[in-house]
């Protein structure tokens, strides 16, 4: 499958798997977007920085549990392909 010039949305782009997938897709000339939670400290996502692609992906701030955020993300990215890798971690469960 060719990803060249395809708009690809990755939920969970800042995680381990999402960031590796993003790097691969950037290398295949895809237009990569990612839904990411807002960072309280304003820093850039470490996994994307470490892979050297932070400036090559379109990060869209939002909350995967909020339908308005998801809708806005879909309108902005206009994805041809979606990889849903987002997960919620409940630290109270452990």
C-alpha positions as CSV (number, residue, x, y, z in Angstrom):
1,X,0.0,0.0,0.0
2,X,1.3,3.4,-0.9
3,X,1.1,6.1,1.8
4,X,2.6,8.8,-0.4
5,X,0.5,12.0,-0.1
6,X,-2.2,10.3,2.0
7,X,-3.4,12.1,5.1
8,X,-2.9,9.7,8.0
9,X,-4.3,10.3,11.5
10,X,-2.7,8.5,14.4
11,X,-4.4,8.7,17.8
12,X,-1.8,7.9,20.4
13,X,1.0,9.4,18.3
14,X,3.1,10.4,21.3
15,X,3.3,6.8,22.6
16,X,5.8,4.1,21.9
17,X,4.0,2.4,19.0
18,X,2.4,5.6,17.6
19,X,5.7,7.5,17.4
20,X,7.4,4.6,15.6
21,X,4.5,4.3,13.2
22,X,4.6,8.1,12.6
23,X,8.4,7.9,11.7
24,X,7.7,5.1,9.3
25,X,4.9,7.0,7.6
26,X,6.8,10.2,7.4
27,X,9.5,8.2,5.6
28,X,6.9,7.0,3.2
29,X,5.9,10.6,2.3
30,X,2.5,10.5,4.2
31,X,1.0,13.6,5.6
32,X,0.9,12.6,9.3
33,X,-1.3,14.1,11.9
34,X,-1.7,13.0,15.5
35,X,-4.3,13.6,18.2
36,X,-2.4,14.4,21.4
37,X,-3.4,15.7,24.8
38,X,-2.3,19.1,25.8
39,X,0.9,19.0,27.8
40,X,0.7,21.0,31.0
41,X,4.4,22.1,30.7
42,X,4.1,23.1,27.1
43,X,7.0,20.8,26.1
44,X,7.1,18.8,22.8
45,X,6.4,15.1,23.0
46,X,9.6,13.3,23.8
47,X,9.0,10.3,21.6
48,X,8.6,12.5,18.5
49,X,11.6,14.7,19.4
50,X,13.8,11.6,19.9
51,X,12.8,10.3,16.5
52,X,13.5,13.6,14.8
53,X,9.9,14.0,13.4
54,X,8.3,16.5,15.8
55,X,8.3,19.2,13.1
56,X,7.2,16.8,10.4
57,X,3.9,15.8,11.9
58,X,0.8,17.9,12.5
59,X,-0.1,17.6,16.2
60,X,-3.7,18.4,17.0
61,X,-4.5,19.0,20.7
62,X,-7.5,17.2,21.9
63,X,-9.0,14.6,24.2
64,X,-9.9,11.2,22.7
65,X,-12.8,10.9,25.2
66,X,-14.4,14.1,24.0
67,X,-16.4,13.8,20.8
68,X,-16.0,17.5,20.0
69,X,-12.2,17.1,20.1
70,X,-12.4,14.0,17.9
71,X,-14.6,15.8,15.4
72,X,-12.4,18.8,15.2
73,X,-9.4,16.6,14.7
74,X,-11.1,14.7,11.9
75,X,-12.1,18.0,10.2
76,X,-8.6,19.4,10.5
77,X,-6.7,16.3,9.4
78,X,-9.1,15.0,6.7
79,X,-7.7,11.5,7.0
80,X,-7.6,9.0,4.3
81,X,-6.4,6.4,6.9
82,X,-6.8,6.3,10.7
83,X,-4.6,4.3,13.1
84,X,-6.3,4.3,16.5
85,X,-3.6,3.6,19.1
86,X,-4.8,5.9,21.9
87,X,-5.2,4.3,25.3
88,X,-6.3,5.7,28.6
89,X,-4.3,4.9,31.7
90,X,-6.0,5.0,35.0
91,X,-3.3,5.2,37.6
92,X,-5.9,4.7,40.3
93,X,-6.4,1.1,39.1
94,X,-2.9,0.0,40.2
